[in-house]
Amino acid sequence: MLFNNKGSKSSKLKKKQSLKTAVMTAFAASALIFSSVSASAAGSFKLTTVYHVYHDQQYIGTVSDKEVVENIVEEKEDKLRESIKDMDLNFGSNIEYIKEQVFHSTANDEETIQKLDSIIQIQAEASAIIIDGKPVVFLENQESAEDVIKRLKLAYVTQAQLDEVEARKAAPETELQPLKENETRILDVRAAENVSFDSEKVSPVEIMAVEEAVTFLQKGTLEEKKYVVQEGDVLGTVANNHGLKLIDFIALNPGLTEDSVVKVGQEVNVTALKPHLEIIVDKEVNQKEAIPFANETVDDSNMPKGETKVKQEGKNGERSVSYRISTQNGATISSVETSEVVLAQPVNHIVVKGTKVIPSRGTGSLAWPAVGGYISSQQGYRWGKMHKGIDIARPSNNTIKAADNGKVISAGWDGGYGNKIVIDHQNGIQTVYAHLASISVSVGQTVSKGSSIGVMGSTGDSTGKHLHFEVYKNGALQNPIDYVSK
C-alpha cells in the first residue's frame, strides 16, 4: 500500500529512481555477504524481509511489515470519522517504503510507529471562503460556504428582500418603478470585501459548522471576553480599560445605556469586535418629512418696546422625499437625496415686536387713574384713623391706568391694601393703586401714562369694589385731589 497524494510527476520519478538505487544497493550487499559463506554454513542462515520507511523523503525508521504503518493511518482516520461524519478524508502525507532482505532484522516497529504518529496528517476536502485573497474559514462544502454568506446578508435584510434582489440581478433589463409613499426598496446586498470560494485540503479540526463560521466572520472571534465589575467601576472606565469606545461597549451589552450604573459582580462583555466580513446594503427609501416653518418678526412703532404679540401662528409644511442610502453592518455610510415633492408649503410664524420707547420719567401732570367713576371717599381721618388717599368707585369699566410715565417698583399683595401697585415717576412723585382684583405689570417694568396696569377690585380691607389711590412727593404724603381730576 503506497500513500502518495501530493507531489509532481518529476518529483515522483526522482523518488522512484532513488528508491530503485537504494533497493539494488541493498540486494547487492546481501549477495556479497551470502557468496562469502560456505555452502555448508549457508544452510544455517535464514533471510528476513524488512521495510525502511520514508516520510516526505525523510527516513523515519524500519518496520517488519508495511501493515504496521498502514494500521496507524487507518486508526487515525477511524478516530476522526467518529467525530466527523460525511467528510471525505485524505492522508495528507507522502510515505514510501524500501524493501530489504537481511540475515538479522533491524526492524523497530514501536519506535517507528511513535515517530509516524506525531507527524502524519489526515486531511479533508473543504471549501474555503477567500476574503481579499486570503482563506479565512473552511466549510465542509461550497454549499455550506455559500450558506454562510447568505446568513450574513440575512442579518440586515429579510429573505423576501434578498430573493427580490437576486431575481432583479437575474433580469437586469427590469425597469424599477418609482417608489410608493413610505416604501423601502433594497437595491443590492453585498460583501464589503472581495469574496470567493476555493477547494483546499485542511485538517478536519479547522473545518467549521455554518453557525460557527457566521459568528467568526461577524465578530472576528468565537470566544467572547467577559469582565466582572469591581468596586469603583463605571461604564467609561471599564470600556477604556479594555480599549473600547463607550458607544461600542454599550453595543456589546444589550440593556446598557450611557446612564446605566453597573453593579459590583456584574458580568459584562468586553470583546473588541473586528469583523472579517461586513455587509453593505444599498436601498431606496421614501418618507414624508416636515418642512419647518420660518420665524418672522415685524416691528411696530406704535407698540411699546418690550411688548410682543403673535400675528400669525406658524405651521410646518410637508414633503415626500426619496433617498439612496448605503449601510455597512447596519451603520449608514452614505445618504443622498434623489427626489422631492412638496405636499404643503410651511406657514411662517409672525411675531409683532414693539419699538416705541416709553419714557420712565413722568410729565409732572397726573391723569385720572380709572375709566370714569367718582370719588367715594376723600383723604382725611375716617373711623378714627387717617385715610391716606382717595377712593374711586363706579367706573365705566374696571381698567386701572398709570397716572403718569414711570417705573413699577412694587407689585403684589400688601396686607390691608390687598393687591397693590407702586409706581415711581422718576421726578420725586410716587403713586399707589390698591385693592386691585388683578395686576398686569411687574416690578422693573416701564409704563406709560394712561396704560393699563390692573383691574379694579375689592381685595384686602375693602367694603366694596373701588380703587384706593395715594400720591407721595419726595416721600411725603400728598392729597391726590391736588394732582388729579376727572
Secondary structure, DSSP 8 states (H G I E B T S, - for coil): --B---S-HHHHHHHHHHHHHHHHHHHHHHHHHHHTS-HHHHTT---EEEEEEEETTEEEEEES-HHHHHHHHHHHHHHHHHHS-S--EEE-S-EEEEEEEESS----HHHHHHHHHHH--EEEEEEEEEETTEEEEEESSHHHHHHHHHHHHHTTS-HHHHHHHHHHHHSTT-------TT-EEEEEEEESS-EEEEEEEE-GGGB--HHHHHHHHHHS-SS--EEE--TT--HHHHHHHTT--HHHHHHHSTT--TT----TT-EEE------S--EEEEEEEEEEEEE---EEEEEEEEEETT-EEEEE--B-EEEEEEEEEEEETTEEEEEEEEEEEEEE--B-EEEEEEEE---SS--S----SEES-EEEE-SEEETTEEE-SEEEE--SEEEEE-SSSEEEEEEEE-GGG-EEEEEE-SSSEEEEEEEESEE---TT-EE-TT-EEEE-B--SS-SSSBEEEEEEETTEEE-GGGT---
